[in-house]
Amino acid sequence: MKMMPELKVKDTKKYGQGVFASDDIRKGRVAYVLSGEKMDGLDLIERINSDKEDINDPLQIGKRTYIDLDKISRTFNHSCNPNTGIRKTSEMFALRDIKKGEEITYDYSSVIAPTEWKMKCKCGSKNCRKVLGDIKSLPKEQLNYYKKSGAIQGYMKLVLKEIESGKYEIPKYELLALQKLNITK
């Protein structure tokens, strides 16, 4: 079994803490496996509504299944030009060679099924989208790059097929929770 590279949490000097490579990480190598407590959509909504969880914190790993990310997993920042992608359920892998000392980032939009959720982007990359949304908000060429690179979670591949066929619907419990949080229109 291959060991994951050593990582370091430190200040980004731009937007709080981030996770950085302690050594070079070769393209294709696992950088980290995001982890935490597994929960269903109703548990997530309950935690958000009771202020035990922020809507931006969990990682969606299934159509109605999430991981309440642990502290280090929550510390990985977004980039519109990420150096890692997410495959399988929550495995971060290098999309390109990552140099020692470089911040490790992934594209949050690539792991969010269609929803009304949006977030301002502060990544500062030259191709910054300024506002993050769900998987449908990704520019077509960027989504195709993630698909070709294998940077699409297993469940998201099924969601994308449903989207393409016109059969995907946002779960009603999620719409109700988003309305309660004043996130939908």
Order of alpha helices (4+ residues) and beta strands (2+ residues): beta-beta-beta-beta-alpha-beta-beta-alpha-beta-beta-beta-beta-beta-beta-alpha-alpha-alpha
